[in-house]
């Protein structure tokens, strides 16, 4: 009976997945490059929508790398990934809907009242 338990323990140990250190070093390199790009946006002096678009793009890419590799989401089941990523995506969709609705409300007030207070 002990041999079966020992054999089961060996199988559990064999199923453990070890990621190579090189993967983490490559991701750290990418994070460093993305952070440098984010700082360069301010250093170059970009302004307006281009500045904020680039900063948000770098931020989302860095967050995605951190979640995928360091939080091991790239190796998780699809259901768990959906449980983690779907709610923030839906929040963004609802925020976009509210922004759209606010524009409709402001234009309606301007049409009926002439000025916006």
C-alpha atoms as one frame of an Amber mdcrd trajectory, in Angstrom:
protein
   0.000   0.000   0.000   2.865   2.378   0.714   4.246   1.885  -2.755   1.007
   3.161  -4.282   1.071   6.284  -2.129   4.720   6.862  -2.961   4.015   6.343
  -6.651   1.148   8.892  -6.458   3.452  11.394  -4.778   6.032  10.940  -7.522
   3.364  11.553 -10.179   2.295  14.771  -8.443   5.903  15.949  -8.348   6.352
  15.117 -12.023   3.287  17.191 -12.934   4.730  20.306 -11.307   5.655  22.767
 -14.013   8.899  24.688 -13.673   9.355  27.689 -15.942  12.854  28.499 -17.152
  14.568  31.491 -15.586  15.283  32.809 -19.073  11.574  33.474 -19.582  11.474
  35.730 -16.536  14.636  37.544 -17.590  13.191  38.200 -21.059   9.976  39.549
 -19.521  11.992  41.779 -17.170  13.849  43.073 -20.223  10.590  43.851 -22.009
   9.254  45.575 -18.892  12.418  47.676 -18.732  12.063  48.645 -22.411   8.373
  49.518 -21.989   9.153  51.600 -18.883  11.911  53.409 -20.753   9.453  54.120
 -23.574   6.962  55.492 -21.077   9.589  57.831 -19.619  10.737  58.860 -23.105
   7.226  60.070 -23.885   7.621  62.657 -21.107  11.268  63.362 -21.930  10.529
  64.096 -25.592   7.698  66.382 -24.521   4.796  64.880 -26.429   1.474  66.505
 -25.602  -2.227  65.873 -26.047  -3.874  62.644 -27.101  -0.661  61.162 -28.496
   1.050  61.445 -25.104  -1.798  59.879 -23.164  -2.380  57.199 -25.779   1.268
  56.127 -25.638   1.374  56.192 -21.834  -1.808  54.100 -21.611  -0.515  51.689
 -24.259   2.753  51.162 -22.371   0.837  50.767 -19.113  -1.529  48.138 -20.546
   1.338  46.209 -22.149   3.297  46.165 -18.887   0.246  45.080 -16.884  -0.488
  42.358 -19.426   3.047  40.980 -19.218   2.988  40.998 -15.433  -0.387  39.248
 -15.257   0.462  36.716 -17.973   3.907  35.656 -16.783   4.460  36.593 -13.139
   0.895  35.763 -12.074   0.962  32.648 -14.317  -2.245  33.547 -16.191  -0.734
  32.364 -19.468  -0.794  28.794 -18.133  -4.181  28.853 -16.393  -7.441  27.401
 -17.593  -9.505  29.546 -19.919 -12.378  29.783 -17.421 -10.088  31.339 -14.821
  -8.681  33.776 -17.361 -12.210  34.840 -18.284 -13.095  35.227 -14.602 -10.142
  37.571 -14.113 -10.146  39.537 -17.372 -13.821  39.745 -18.325 -15.078  41.971
 -15.443 -12.598  44.843 -16.086 -13.373  44.628 -19.801 -17.091  44.897 -19.075
 -16.445  47.881 -16.797 -14.686  49.619 -19.699 -17.622  48.851 -21.991 -20.075
  50.288 -19.465 -17.923  53.402 -18.999 -17.908  53.899 -22.779 -21.700  53.555
 -22.802 -22.003  56.165 -20.031 -19.740  58.565 -21.913 -21.879  58.118 -25.008
 -25.028  58.736 -22.984 -23.547  61.857 -21.392 -22.861  63.319 -24.843 -26.482
  62.640 -25.823 -27.716  64.340 -22.641 -25.554  67.421 -23.149 -26.594  67.780
 -26.801 -30.266  67.410 -25.837 -29.927  70.143 -23.208 -28.214  72.405 -25.728
 -30.977  71.797 -28.274 -33.832  72.531 -25.856 -32.329  75.146 -23.533 -29.743
  76.787 -25.750 -26.953  76.798 -23.156 -25.413  74.256 -20.864 -25.234  75.068
 -17.167
